[in-house]
Every structure is written in C-alpha cells, then in structure tokens.
Amino acid sequence: MASLLQGRLPVSEDLLLMQKGTMMRKVRSKNWKKLRFFRLQEDCMTVWHARQVGASAKPSFSISDVETVREGDESELLRSLAEELPLMQGFTIVFRGRRSNLDLVANSVEEAQIWMEGLQLLVNFVTNMDQQERLDQWLRDWFQRGDKNQDGRITFQEVQRLLHLMNVEMDQDYAFQLFQTADASQSGTLEGEEFVTFYKALTKRAEVQELFENFSADGEKLTLLEFVDFLREEQKEGDCASDLALELINRYEPSESGKLRCVLSMDGFLNYLCSEDGDIFNQTCLPIYQDMTQPLNHYYINSSHNTYLLGDQFCGQSSVEGYIRALKRGCRCVEVDIWDGPTGEPIVYHGHTLTSRILFKDVVASVAQYAFQTSDYPVILSLENHCSSEQQEVLARHLTQILGEQLIDTTLDGQLPTQLPSPEELRNKILVKGKKLRTLEEDLEEEEEEEELESQLERELEAQIQPETQELNPRRKDKKEKKSKPILCPSLSALVVYLKSVSFHSFTHSREHYRFYEISSFSETKAKGLIKEAGNEFVQHNAWQLSRVYPSGLRTDSSNYNPQEFWNVGCQMVAMNVQTAGLEMDIYDGFFRQNGGCGYVLKPDFLRDAQSSFHPEKPISPFKAQTLIIQVISGQQFPKGAKTKEGSITDPLVRVEIFGVRPDTSRHDTSHVENNGFNPHWGQTLCFRVLVPELALLRFVVKDYNWTSRDDFVGQYTLPWTCMRQGYRHVHLLSKDGVSLHPASLFVYICIREEVEEAES
C-alpha cells in the first residue's frame, strides 16, 4: 500500500480493516443472497472475494471500475428485502458503464460504514489521478492478475503469460533481456515496481521518436522555437502557438532544468501527445461553450425511450436505476409509462408485457434526487398516461409534492409567451410533457379569472355576502358541465405547460392549427418516411416546433436506430434505448460529449431557420465541401476482445466511419496487423469528402481481424466533426459501454482541407 499511496493518501483504519477482509452477504435478487468473504488487496486498488475465509479467492472488481457507493436505502433491491435484511447494514457499489450494481449487506452498521467510506475514499483518489498515475495503476492491476499466489513477485514464465493476456507478442530472447534488466535485485522475479520498469522498456514509441527528430535540430530536445514551429505547422494552433508552447513545456516537461531552459525532451513530447492537450477532441468544446439562451426548439436534447427498462421491451426489469443511470449520463428527457396500480398507487411498466412494475412515486423521487447532478439544464418528464381519473389525481399530487419548486407548473413570468423558453431560463427546472385539456392561453385566462374571483370574494366577504361560487362565474360553470367526464383530469393537465403533446397529421396541418409549445411524436418508421417524402418541410417544422422520435415497437430486444438521420432534419428529441450498447449509442454518446455533456446541443443555423431551404437527402450550396485526410499511424495497448482466447493475440485493423447526411456517410478500413495488439503500426492514409461537416460525426473502431464471428469489437471513439482537432493526435479508446480502455489508444494525423468551389447537389 505504501508504494501506491506515498504521501498522497493517509493510511486509514478503514483501509486496514478492509485489507483484513469481511464476511458480507452478496444480494442478487430476492431469492439469491449468499455469504462471501470480501478483501481489499494490498495495492488498495482491487477487491477480491471468496466463498469463505481462507478459501481460494478471485478478483471481484477494480476501484477504477467503480463510479460511486450508495447507502442501502437507495437500493430498490435492498429496500424490497428491508424486513429480512437491515437496510442500515447494506450498501450498493455502482460501476461505470452498464455493469450491474453490486448490493452487499454487512454484519453491522459499523462494518457497512467502514466499507462505504473506504471505497468512496479510494474512488475519489482514483478520479483525481493524473495521466502517469493512471498508467502506473493500470500496470499494478495487471501485476495482480499475473501474481497467482499473491506473494508480490512474478517469474519470467508468469510474465510471458501476462504479456499474452496484455496482447503483447514479442521475441522471447528480447523479452528475457528486458526482464533481467528490470530485475534489479537479481532474484529471478519481478516485484511490482520492477514490473512497471519492465513494461516501460517495452513501450518505447519509435514513430514518436521519428516525429520528434524531424523537428529537433540535435535529436535530443525541442527548443522553444522548434516546438512553436511544430504547434503552428502540424497542430494548426495558429497565432496562440508561442504562448501555448510555454504552457505545454511547463505542464509536460518532466525535468526542472528543461522547464528553466524552455526546452522539451522526448519524454515531455510524448507526455504532451498522450495528454488531453494532444487529444483529438478539442478541449474548448468540452465545457459549455454554446449559446444557451435560445428557445428549446433550437437544441438537440439528449432523450431516453422507456427509461425505466434495464433490459428488453417484453420481459425486462423495470427499475428506478434506469432513470438514475440515464440522468447521470446527461439525459434530459426521460419517459414514464404510467398505469393504474392495484393499491391506488400508479405504477410504471411497459404495458401489456411481462416487464416488472415499479411505483410512479419512486420514479419521481429518483428524478428529483438525480435530475441535476450531471447537468443543471432542464429535465423533461415525458408522460405516457394510461391511468384512470382517480389515479391521475395521485399522479398530479406526487409530481407537485415531490418535485416542489423544481416543477414548472405555469409560465415563467405568468404571461403568455411568444416562443419557448431557453435552457438557460429553465435551469434546475423539470417540465412535464403530456396531453392537455386546453390551450395554454385558456389556462392563463382561467388563472386571471380565478385571481379576479378571489379578489371579488374577499370584497364580498368583507360585506358579509357569501353567494355560491358558481353564481359568481357562470362561464366556469358552463365549462365544468361541458367537461363533466374528462379523459384527462384537470390537475394533471394543468402541469403540462410548455410541452403539450398533439397528434401529427401533416406539416400543413401543424402550421395552420398548432402552437409553438405543442409537440408531436413520431415512430422511427413514420419519421423516415417523412424525411424521404418532405425532408425540407420537416426541417422547417423542427425550426419552430419540437419533435420527438421513438424506436419502432418491433425493437423488442431494445435495439436502437441510427439517430443521425433524424438529427439531419433537426428533430430535437431522438429517444434511445440507452441500456443497449452498440454503434448507435456510440454515435449518440459521442455527439452529446460536447458542450459540457449538459444534454443540450445547439442545432446548426440552417436547421433553426423556419424558411430554410436545406434538404438532408439533397444538400446544396452554400455549404462548402471539406476533405478529411486521416493517417492512421499506430496503436497502443489494445485489450483483447471479449471472446479472444487466452493464448491468441489480436490482429487489429482500424475502421474509420463518417456519419452525416446520406452522401457523406462512408467508411474505410486499414489493413490488419498480425499478432500485435500491443504496438501495431499501419501508417495508412484514408480520405473522406464531406458536404455538410456541421452535421458529421467521426467514429474510430478497432476490430480483431482473426475473430470469425460478428463479435470482433476491440474499442471505439466517436466525436463530432466540429470538435475535431487537426495535427498529430491520440484517440483514447472506449469500451462498448463507453468506459475508458486506458491506456488503449490510436495515434493519428488529421488534416482538413476546404474546397474552394461550393458543394454540388
């Protein structure tokens, strides 16, 4: 522990007790509860478990895989077992990506607190690690896997096996030579720090050394002027290159003398290229950088379909965890299907299926708690209401009481608006989308009437006059008689302010009969048809009114469509089954990674113009085509695919894909490199011509060529074209679940050339 935590993390009593180990009950379901022995390893970064004390143990999880730790009363599963297992002794470990939570129950409240506080301390420590510390910890994790007998040492044979697991294929004599050099104690084995030394000797980057020497006069260092030239000529940093060069030297040069002399060594150069400053994603696009004061209909909004489902659409589990995960990943529109519950409490599930049921009030409580933890821009509750009038009253009461001041229940200033409010105006607010009995104008008119009525009553009470309320306002009495049997109860209707759901008939009908605060939903099939039939009209429609697209009912496996074609016509809420990983969610997550991950991305100006002539199927001027030149140079430390055999090595190839308007959508592959997932080299150049870069996304995928089935995925990274930086850049790969595969990366060179002539149709 000391080697990892030196001077950075105090040795706490909690961590020492966790290293001794604890018997806890692992809970998977109401019927599966087993005692297991959990122990924090000496490295303080991995937890192993066994059936009992002293039994053969195996890895359970790495601290780097943990997102957070929650108390037992926040777990649906543990709450359902509260009569059997004490909630105060339970806690939940929440993992990154789509990995299921781990629910544990300790033998006492004190033991539970020790593990909760100790784990959270370590999670915070890992979160704050710098680039080099993350690499070192990654190596320690591998060392733990190779150290089968857990004696803190590994032999050369164990190193060979470990290298295979790490996707390294190398000459045995060369590997043994590096092993002996790293074995400082000449013991015939490597300890943890010696293994780190051994690994670093393996990872020398010849292609980076060559690039360094191209700009260095003496091959030993980059002077300030040489580094400025590199930043200006290759990295396209422009006029800021001089100031930036000094900043980067101070940030990444490891030697103090180098910093004083304003020079960059080879190590400092590599540190820069592997850092966020050398990343392909433009760091200026990571925080909120867009105008957030435009009306809601001018933004793409991160949206979820059937948010309560963790699995398929027919018999999957319904859980508030679906809402928590969606909101924490930046989702701003969540869907709630509500039905009458048997006890008078409305329930949420996929109606007429075998999906499990959860309480509506629990959903609202989870939204209230997690709505603004990731983003403080507005959350939209999309209600699919199938309840009776009686239980609709309960819905309205829960929304009002649980959400309180978070809930928008009238216009912001009490006046009739002329356009939708902006995300900025709606910060920390929750809006209800659903059916509405009347127009917003009628609602506001009635509010004024009620205020007048209250004022009149007060005056009459002062004069000791108490007539019947209905006699004071016969107009309201008439309205009540007309709506004696409403399909929708008035109290729930009143909570729908800016997002009234209306049926779509045609674009002409919408223009003539609908208002800007009304919203229509389209199945993916309907929306695709409209794009082909009337693409430009769809663009113009979405410039003034919100649209929501949802997956086909035939997608019972919770698969997804490609959101890009709906973004191309400006559809704001393109709802996804966020529980399902794959290409479609890679595109979605990559797109919403920009603008602070706040869940709102401003549409291009030609999709915000109600008179726009843009047609996504036939993009024409004034858009200038651009040519993208990508040289895929090399790769670093790829993990093995999920089904790759232990003894085999990945044969990687790189696929680069462009997603955008139909003419722009294309892909190119490199050749594959045999038996090298560790440091493959391609040096291949791929070219793309793009007509509408404002709508394009770029996706890098590493695949295993030697895998014969469809499961050849190794890693991916997706980003918007507008957030891409030119020059020599690293692409840091993500898993299918969108979790970092650090230190796996691609090293590429990016060049964008704008054509002089305008793009042809």
FENDASUL-V459818 format. One record per residue. PHI is phi in whole degrees, -180 to 180 (999 if undefined). Layout:
PHI, PHI
This chain:
999, -60, -64, -81, -98, -43, 66, -111, -133, -64, -71, -101, -62, -58, -65, -64, -68, -66, -73, -73, 102, -145, -80, -137, -92, -88, -116, -106, -158, -61, -105, -122, -141, -125, -74, -140, -98, -107, -141, -77, -71, -61, -75, 63, -124, -136, -117, -111, -140, -143, -67, -159, -60, 88, -78, -60, -105, -142, -60, -103, -164, -101, -58, -67, -87, -90, -89, -164, -126, -115, -72, -59, -73, -93, -96, -56, -64, -69, -64, -69, -111, -59, -74, -98, -123, -67, -60, -66, -97, -106, -157, -124, -98, -101, -97, -71, 74, -105, -64, -64, -65, -113, -98, -128, -126, -84, -82, -155, -63, -64, -65, -61, -64, -59, -71, -62, -70, -66, -64, -65, -60, -70, -61, -63, -62, -65, -59, -93, -66, -87, -57, -68, -64, -64, -64, -61, -69, -58, -66, -65, -61, -66, -60, -60, -68, -79, -85, -61, -91, 56, -100, 81, -140, -133, -84, -65, -62, -67, -64, -60, -64, -65, -62, -63, -64, -86, 75, -103, -119, -148, -60, -65, -65, -65, -62, -67, -63, -65, -61, -64, -64, -74, -79, -62, -86, 54, -92, 82, -139, -113, -87, -52, -69, -67, -65, -61, -61, -59, -63, -64, -67, -75, -101, -63, -105, -62, -69, -75, -60, -65, -63, -58, -71, -65, -108, -98, -67, -107, 73, -108, -157, -106, -71, -57, -67, -65, -70, -61, -59, -62, -65, -78, -77, -96, -89, 55, -84, 68, -68, -86, -58, -64, -66, -65, -59, -64, -60, -70, -63, -65, -85, -118, -74, -73, -94, -66, -66, -63, -61, -65, -88, 58, -127, -121, -79, -60, -63, -66, -63, -67, -59, -64, -62, -87, -87, -65, -72, -102, -75, -69, -82, -64, -64, -72, -94, -78, -76, -70, -123, -97, -68, -106, -107, -90, -63, -51, -68, -91, -122, -78, -124, -62, -131, -118, -105, 41, -58, -71, -87, -100, -135, -78, -87, -107, -135, -72, -81, -93, -158, -66, -59, -60, -70, -61, -64, -63, -66, -72, -93, 102, -65, -116, -131, -116, -106, -132, -92, -118, -134, -62, -94, -68, -105, 92, -100, -58, -120, -119, -169, -85, -53, 62, -129, -97, -65, -71, -109, -133, -79, -59, -65, -70, -63, -63, -64, -69, -65, -59, -78, -109, -54, -120, -75, -98, -144, -100, -83, -60, -108, -110, -95, -90, -91, -106, -95, -121, -91, -72, -58, -62, -79, -65, -61, -65, -56, -60, -65, -63, -60, -70, -76, -78, -82, 56, -72, -67, -81, -83, -119, -159, -62, -58, -112, 78, -105, -74, -80, -108, -155, -66, -68, -93, -56, -64, -69, -104, -53, 60, -118, -116, -110, -101, -106, 177, -70, -143, -69, -135, -84, -64, -60, -67, -60, -66, -63, -68, -60, -65, -63, -66, -64, -63, -63, -61, -63, -66, -61, -60, -66, -72, -65, -61, -91, 62, -111, -132, -75, -68, -57, -64, -70, -72, -140, -61, -62, -66, -64, -63, -63, -64, -67, -65, -111, -68, -128, -71, -69, -116, -77, -58, -66, -77, -57, -64, -81, -90, -109, -94, -132, -81, -76, -134, -75, -94, -114, -165, -67, -65, -60, -63, -62, -86, -121, -103, -110, -64, -91, -99, -134, -112, -111, -131, -69, -58, -66, -62, -64, -62, -62, -67, -62, -72, -77, -151, -57, -69, -63, -64, -59, -65, -60, -74, -78, -124, -137, -76, -129, -124, -112, -132, -65, -60, -65, -77, -84, -68, -86, 63, -73, -125, -95, -81, -70, -59, -66, -85, -64, -62, -103, 87, -61, -81, -105, -101, -82, -123, -82, -68, -77, -109, -75, 149, -53, -62, -75, -61, -62, -63, -65, -64, -66, -86, -70, -76, 58, 74, 58, -80, 92, -129, -128, -67, -71, -58, -60, -74, -103, -109, -100, -66, -107, -57, -99, -69, -131, -65, -81, -137, -65, -126, -54, -91, -79, -95, -70, -127, -108, -105, -113, -121, -99, -86, -88, -156, -131, -137, 49, -71, -75, -79, -63, -58, -111, -70, -67, -59, -83, -99, -117, -65, -108, -79, -131, -115, -108, -112, -122, -112, -119, -172, -65, -53, -64, -88, -73, -161, -154, -138, -112, -82, -73, -96, -108, -77, 49, -155, -99, -97, -145, -66, -128, -113, 64, -103, -109, -120, -124, -136, -111, -125, -82, -124, -62, -62, -110, -90, -124, -116, -126, -103, -131, -100, -122, -97, -65, -84, -86, -83, -90, -74, -87, -107, -72, -114, -171, -152, -153, -129, -151, -69, -54, -68, -106, -89, -103, -87, 100, -82, -136, -100, -110, -87, -76, -121, -79, -59, -87, 81, -93, -58, -104, -44, -98, -62, -157, -114, -111, -134, -119, -116, -138, -117, -120, -93, -75, -72, -78, -76, -65, -88, -72
